[in-house]
């Protein structure tokens, strides 16, 4: 699930790089998909390995 979100963020990023920032509402989901989701995955792996 996290990988699909990350890939969706890459699609949004490529769209932003190709056409520019068309709408300000596109940036927050892109940041979440490319930064927050991977951080949550790394955090989850760390917490799960401690159990």
C-alpha positions as CSV (number, residue, x, y, z in Angstrom):
1,X,0.0,0.0,0.0
2,X,2.8,2.4,0.9
3,X,4.6,1.6,-2.3
4,X,1.5,2.4,-4.4
5,X,1.2,5.8,-2.6
6,X,4.9,6.5,-3.2
7,X,4.5,5.6,-6.9
8,X,1.5,7.9,-7.1
9,X,3.6,10.7,-5.6
10,X,6.3,10.1,-8.3
11,X,3.6,10.5,-10.9
12,X,2.4,13.8,-9.3
13,X,6.0,15.0,-9.1
14,X,6.7,14.2,-12.8
15,X,3.5,16.1,-13.7
16,X,4.6,19.1,-11.6
17,X,8.1,19.0,-13.2
18,X,6.7,18.8,-16.7
19,X,3.8,21.3,-16.5
20,X,4.6,23.3,-13.4
21,X,2.5,23.7,-10.3
22,X,-1.0,24.1,-11.9
23,X,-2.9,24.1,-8.6
24,X,-1.7,24.8,-5.0
25,X,-3.7,21.9,-3.7
26,X,-1.5,19.4,-5.5
27,X,1.7,20.1,-3.4
28,X,0.6,18.9,0.1
29,X,-0.5,15.4,-1.1
30,X,2.8,15.1,-3.1
31,X,4.8,15.9,0.0
32,X,2.9,13.4,2.0
33,X,3.3,10.7,-0.6
34,X,7.0,11.3,-1.2
35,X,8.2,12.2,2.4
36,X,5.7,11.2,5.1
37,X,4.7,7.8,3.8
38,X,8.4,6.5,3.5
39,X,9.2,7.9,6.9
40,X,6.2,6.0,8.4
41,X,7.3,2.8,6.7
42,X,10.8,3.1,8.2
43,X,9.4,3.9,11.6
44,X,7.0,0.9,11.4
45,X,9.9,-1.4,10.4
46,X,11.9,-0.2,13.3
47,X,9.1,-0.6,15.8
48,X,8.1,-4.0,14.5
49,X,11.7,-5.3,14.7
50,X,11.9,-4.3,18.4
51,X,9.0,-6.6,19.3
